[in-house]
Amino acid sequence: MLTRVRSPSISGSTSPPYWSDLWKLALVFVVLFYSVLFGRPLANPDEGRYAEIPREMVATGDYVTPRLNGVKYFEKPPLVYWLTAGAFRVFGVTEFAARFWPATFGLLGALITYAAGRAIYDRLTGIFAATILSTCLYYNGLSRIALLDVAVTVLMSAALFAFIIALRQPPGGTRRGLFWAFYASMALAVLSKGLIGLILPCAIAGLWVLALNRWSQLRPFYPFSGALLLLALAAPWHVLAARANPDFLYFYFVHEHFLRFTTKIHDRYAPWWYFVPILLGGLFPWVVFFFQAVWQSLAGGWKARIQNETAWFLVIWAVFIFLFFSKSQSKLPPYIIPLFPAVAVLLGRYLAQAWQAPDSVSLRSPLIVLGVLLFALGVALPWIKIVRDPSMRTDLWPWQLLVSALFVLAGVAVNQLAFRRKLRAALVAVAFGLAAILIALNPAIAATDKRSTKPLALALKAQLQPGDRVYAFHNYFQDLPVYLGRTIDVVDYLGEMEFGVRSEPEKTRDRFIDLAAFVQRWGQPARCFAVARKGDVAELFVRSDFSYVVLGEFRDQILFANR
């Protein structure tokens, strides 16, 4: 039988109810997740893309067929688009609104991890797990970006946590509700990023049941009512999208699921070890406890798997996701983020036990190593040439010094406390030091952004009149339509819009044009504006049949007009 392992609460008294901890943690984490949504332009390409699609939903009223720059875009399902469209209706089309739901999912993920860690082990484990997840570099970093990965991570985690906790319950309302949460969370995960939201949780749960021979504990798992609930949530959009778009089923299911995983069609191939540095670096600073935590969780090895069955569930969860995406022929850094909640609970369990014996050498040594590492990073940071552009280095320098100072202070504090054997205080210093660093990184990241077209877009928007045409030359700048509040024309470029352009040629041939058509239109009486990378217009600007006026430049981009 699965058993719940308890340890004393932080105060040594009876643990307070869940909701008491949840709202206190939420108050702390809300600063960490929401204070970093301002002050940065939308990052290209991802933030621009995932802001423009919901902006067009609001503008057109079509919530069935996602469109990017006016063309069909079926690479991802619509749940996060719908939520972001709702944020746009409430807050307006702003950078804060575009990032509101990723940050909200980040916060929810931390709270769910707390609740799961507490239910599986104890209160202290839950608090540590939530703190680790919220302050580790990768999870926090992705939660401040308009992406889909944190949403699918949180929903898959909710499903897997619900599954393992449900098995602890006797037949009845609580068990049924947890299994329904398992099915419902998978359905929402499917709507957030596709079939992985169903395949991965089922595979992880199935492997654990098979490896530990826990078939008897599955009864009852409410497959009939659960499947109905899953289909009721996930199927309607797929049916509506297929009815409205005959080309949807092949592109979405075959091209974007099967071929993406098994072939190099997306040109995102990377070696098998690609995710190793991402995992270890993404767990910073808590990575110093990673190997000890896994070793302790699996103490006794395979023979003791029944006694450590919950730890084995978390390890199978993390390892399966790591291997699944390592095997994929299409790799991007955020793909392995769904394993982080499981690792956070393993780390939280390890630190919770060490907290009860704060003189433990196993805790002191990693803290000293971490303090030295933080200090070294702080000392080295001012000497690292992060950007080449001199103007960008000038903008970045104050923030680079601030982050450097925070690293040094955190390193000194952690080392001082660790050497004096105040290990609990050292752990607290790690958490607060990283929280401060993560918040300070926000303006530093903005200063390193050379892809944004925001300054040019705002200058252009002030001049646009009805009938004016705006072109993206030899590229598609994902954030430009968002800031302009309108779709744009594109010259000599298709990229990820190729499927949408090919599927509706009668609607797109006037907007996606070649160089000859662009030059011909440029000479007509209508006002034309274009945004391009500076390196892409050198040959265009020397043509005798092309006259232009430069209206503005920003870092790597240039804005010009035909008059």
N, C-alpha and C positions, 0 to 999 in steps of 0.2 A: 504493500500500500504506500501511496505517496504520503509523507508526513510533513507537517509544518514544524520547522526548527525555530525555536524562540531563543532570544537572548534579552538581557535587560535593556530597558529604554535608556535614553541618554541620562535622564535624571535618576534612574534606578527605581522609579516608582511606576505605578500602573500607566501604561501608554495612553495618551489622549486619543480620542476618536479620529478616524481618517480625515474628516472634513476640517477639523481644527488644524492639522498639519497642511492640508492641501491649500487652504486659503493663505496661510502664512508663507508657504513656499511660493505660491503664485505672486504674492506681493513682492518677494525678493526677485524672482525670475523675470517679472514683467519689465523691470528696469534693464535687465541683461538682454532681453529679446527685442524690446520695442524702442529702446533709446538709440538703436543703431539703424533705424529705418529712414532717418532724415539725412540731409547733407550730402548725399551721393547721387549723381546722375544715374539713370538706368544703364546697366552694363551691357555692352554688345558682345555676343549676339543674344544670349539667353534671356536676359531681363526684358530687352526690347520685344522679343518674340512673345513671351508669355504675358506681356502687358498689352500688346497690340491685338491679340486674338480676342480677349474679353472686351477690349474697347470697341471692336467691331461688332461684337454681339450686342452691346448696349446701343450702338448706333443704328444697327439694322433690325434689331428685334429677333434675329434668327439665332436661337440657342441650340439648334440641332446640328447644323453644319458649321463646324469651326472654320474660320477663314483667316488667312494671314495675308495682309495687303490685298484683300479682296479676292483671293483665290482659295480654293478648298485646301484644307490642311488637316489630314487624318492621321498624322504621326502619333498623336496622343489623344486619349479620351477627354471628356469635357469637365469633370468635377471641379478641378481647380480653376478652370476658366469661368465656370458659373459662379463660384465663390468670389473670384476677383471682380467679375462684372457687378456683383452685389456690392462689393467694397467701393467700386467706382461710382455707383449710384448714390452711396451714402457720403463718401468723402470727396467725390470728384476724381478725375483722372490725374492722380498725383503719384509720386514715387512712393509715398507712405502707403497709399491704397494698394499699389501693385505688390508691395512686400508684406502687407498686413497678414494675409493668410499663411504664407510660409512661416512667419514669426509666430503666428497663433498656433499652427501645428507644432512648431518647435516647443512652445510652452506646454501644449497639451501632451506632447511626447514625454517631457520631463515629469509631468504630474502622473501620467499613466505608469511610467517607470517607477516612480515612488510607490504608487499603490500596489504595483505588481511585486516589487521587491519586499514590501512590507507583508503582503499576503503570502508570498512564497517562503520568506525567511522571517524577518522581523522589522520593526520600525526603523532601527538604526541603519539597516541595510538599505531600506527604501530611501532614506534621506541621503545617504552617501551615493546611491545609484543615480538619483535625480541630479545631485550636485555635479557628479562626474560627467553625466551626459550633457548638462547645460554648459559646462565650462571647458569641455574638450574642444580642441581647435576646430575639428572638422564639422561636427554636428552644429555647433554654434555658428560657424561660418556659413554653412549652407542655409541655416534658418534665417539669415538676414538677406538672402538673395531670392528673387522671384523665379523659383524653380519648382518642379513637381516632385523632386526626390524626397524632401522631408515629409510631404503629405503621405506618400506611399509608404515611407518608413514607419510613420506613426500608426497608420491604419493596419499594416501588416503586423506590427508589434502588438497592437491592441488585440488582433485576432489570436496571435500565438500566446500572449499572456492569458487571454480569456480561456484558451484551450487547456493550458496546464493547470490553471486554478480550478477550472470546472471539474477536472478529474478528481480533485480533492473532496468534492461535494457529493453527498448522497443523492439519490434520485429525488426530484422535487423541483420546486419553483426556482431556487437559486441556481441549481445545476442547469436547468433548462434555459434560464436567462443568460447564463454565461456562454452556453453553446450557441444560443441565438446571437449573442454579441460576436462570437467567433465567425459565424456565417455572415452577419451584416457587415462586419469590418472587412472581410475579404471582398464582399460586393463593392464596398466603397473604394477599396484599394484597386479593384479592377477599373472602376470609373476614374481613378486618378492617374493610373499609368499602365493599364492594360492587363493582360492575362497573368503576368508575374504576380499580381496581387492575389490570385487564386492558386497558381501552381506552386509558388514557393512556400506559403504556409502549409498547404496540404502535404507537400513533399517532406518538409521538416517534421511535422507531426507524425506522418506515416513512418519515416525512418526511425524516429525515436520509439514508437510503438513496436516496430519490427525488431530493433536492436535490443530492446529491453524486455521483449515479450510481454507487453502490457495490453494485450487484446482484451482481456476480461475487464479492464478498467474503462474501456470505451463504452460499455453498456450502462445506461442508454446515452447515445450521442445525438439523438433526434435528427437523423439524416433527412427524413421526409419533410418535416416542417422547416428545417434549416435550409434545405435546397430550395423550397418554395420562397423563403424569405430572400435568399441570395438572388434568385432569378427575378423576383419582384423588384429588387433594387437595381440590379445590374443590366437586365435584359432590355427594358423599354428604350433607352437611348440607342442601343445597338440596332434594334428593330426599326426605329424611326429614321436613323441615319441611313440604313440600308434601303429603306423605301424611298427616301428622298434622293439618294445617290447610288445608282446602279453599280458604280465602280468602287464603292466603299469596301465591300467584303473582301475582295482580293487584296487591295492595297493594305488595309488595316490588319487583317489576320495573317496573310501570307508574306507580304513584303515587309511589314513593320514588326512582325513577331518571328516567324519561322526563318526568313532569309536574313533578318538582322542578326539572329543568334548564330546561324550556321554558316554564313558566308561573309565575305569582306565587301559586301555591296555598299555599305556606308563609309568605307575607307577609314575605319577606326580600329584597325588591327593594332595590337600591342602584344609584347611577349608575355609568357605565362606569369612572370614575377611582377607584372605591372602594378598590381594592387598592394604588394608588400610594403613599399615605402609609404603609400597612401594610408594604409592601415596604421602603421607605427607612428608616422608623423601626425595623422589625424587624431590619435589618442593623446597627443601631447596636452598637458604635462603628465597625465595619469599613466602613460605608457611605462613609466619606471616600475610600476607595480604589476604590469600585465602578466609577465611570465610566472611570477610567484603566485598570482591569483589563479591562473589556469592550473598550475601544478597542484596547488592546495585543493582546488575544486575537484580534481580527478584523483585525489589521493587513494591509493589502493589499486588504481588502474582498472582494467576491464573486469577483474574478478569482483571488485567492489562497486560495480556500476549500479546495482540495485539500491545500495545504501546511498549512493550519490546521484540518484536518478534525475533530480531536478537540475543539478549542475550539468549532467550529461545532456539534458534537453537544451540548455543554453549553449553548450559547446557545439552540439549538432547544428543548432540554429546558425551560429556564427560561421562555422566551418563550411556548411552547405552553401550559404550565400557567397562566401569567399570563393569556393571552388566553382560554383555555377557561373559566376561572372568572369572568373579567370579562364574558364573553358570557352566562353563566348568569343566569337570572331569580331565582335564590336564592343569596344571598351571605352568608357569615359570615367573620369575620376569619381563622380557622385554615385556610381552604380552600387558600391558596397556599403553605402550608409545604412541600409536596413539591418546590418549586423551590430551596429553600435549600441542599441538598447540592451541586447543580450550581454555584450561585453561589459556594459555599465553595471549590470546587476552582479556579474561575476566579480568585478572590481569592488563594487559596493559591499558585497559579502566579505571579501578579504579584508577591507579596511574596517568594516564594522567589528570583525573579530579582533583585529589588531588594536582597535580603539579600547577594547576591554583589557588589553595587556600593553599599555603604552610604552613599557620599557623594552619591548621586543626588538631585538637586533634586526629582524626581518623588515621592520618598518623604518628604523633609524637609518640604516645604510642607504636605501633608495631615496630617502628624503635628502640626505647629504649629497648624493649624486645629482638629484634634481636641483638643489640649491646652487651647486657649482655650474650646472648647465644653464640655468636661468641667468646667473651672473655673467657667464661667458657670452651668451647671446646678447646681453645688454651692452657689454663692452665692445663686441664686434660690430653691432648694428650700425653705428655712425660711420664706419669705414666701408660698408657695403654699398656699392654703386647699384642701386635698385633700378634706376631709369637712366637713359642716356641723354634725353632731352634736357639741356641746361635750365630752361624755364620750369620744367617739371621738377627738377632737382631742387630748385629754389622754393617751389611751393611745398615740396615734400619735407624739406629739411627740418622745420620746427616740429612736425609730427614724428619724424624719425627720431629726433632727440627725446621727445616725450616718451615714446614707446621704449626707447633704449633705457631711459631713467627708470621706468616702471619695472623692466626686466631686472635691472641691477638691484633696485630696492627689494623686489620680491626674492631674488636670490640671496641677498644678505639676510633678510628676515628669516627665510626658511633655514638657512645654514646655522644662523645663531641659535634658533630655537631647537634645531635638531642636535647640535653639539651639546646644548644644555639639557638634552633629554626631555624637553617640553614638546613631545611629539604630537599631542593633540593640538596644541597651539600652532605647530608647524603645518599640520594638515589644513587648519583653518586659513593660515597665511597663504597656502597654495591656492585655495579656492578664491579668496578675495583678491589676491594678486593677479590671477588669470582673468577674473571678471573685469578688473580695471584695465588690463592690457587689451582684452577683447573689445571693450568700449572705445578705447583710445585708437584702436586700429581703424575705426570707421572713417575718420577724416584722412588718415594716411592712405587708405585704399583709394579714396576719391582722388587724391593727388597723383596717383600713379595711373589713372585711367586716361589712355590716349585714344580710345575708340569712340568715346561719346561724341554725338553731334549736337548735344543740348544747346550750347551757346549759339551755334549757327542756326539751329531750328527755331529758337526763340526770336533771333533777329529776322529770320525769314518770315515767320508767322505774322510779325507786325506789318509786313509789307504786302502780304498776299491779298489778292482781290479775286472775286468770282471769275472763273475763266482762265486764271493763270495755271500753268502746268509746272509741276515739280518733278524733276528726274533724279534718280540715283544712278550715277554713271559708273559702269563697270563693277558694280557692287550693289548690295542691298543693305542699307543701314537700318537695322532692326528698330532702333529707338526713334528714328526720324518721323514715321507716321504717328507715333504716340504723342510726341511733342507738338506736331503740327495739327493733330486732331483730324487727319484725313489720309486716305491712301495716296500713294505716289506711283509715278511711272518708273520703269526700270530699263536701262540701256545695257545690252550685251551681257545679261546675267540672268540666270534662273535659280541655281542653287537648290535649296530644299523646296522651292515653290514650283519645281518642274512638273510634278504630278498635277498640281492644281491648274497650271497654265495649259498643259496638254489636254486635260479633261474638259476644258471649256474654251476651246480656241476662239469661238465667235465672240466671247466676252473679254478675252485677254489680249488678242492680237494688236489692239490699238494701244495697249498699255505696256507691253513687254516688246521692245523694238530693238532693231540692230543699229549699228553706228550710222549707216547711210540714212536711215529714216530719221534718226536724231538730228543729224546735221541739216537735213532738209527742213524739218520742223523748226529748228533753231533760227532759220532765216526768215520765217514768216512773221506777220505783224503781232501775233499774240505773244504776251510776255511769257518767257520761260526761265525757270531757275533750275540749277543743278547743284548737287553736292557730290563730291568725289574725294578720293584720296589724292593727295598732291602728286604722288608718283604715277597715278593713272592718267593724268591730263597733260603730261609733257608733250606727247606727240599731237594731241588734239589742239593745243594752244598755238602751235606753230603752223597750222594749216591756214592757207591763204583765204579759204572760203569760210572761215570760222572767226567771227568777232565776238568778244565777250567783255564783261566788266566784272572784276573781282569785288564781291561785296563783303567778304570776311574770311578769315582763316582761324582755325583753332587746332593747334597741335598737328595732327596728321591729316586733317580735313580742310577742304576749301569750298566756299560757296561762291558761285558766279552766276551771272544772268546774261541774257542776250541784249539787254539795253539798260 
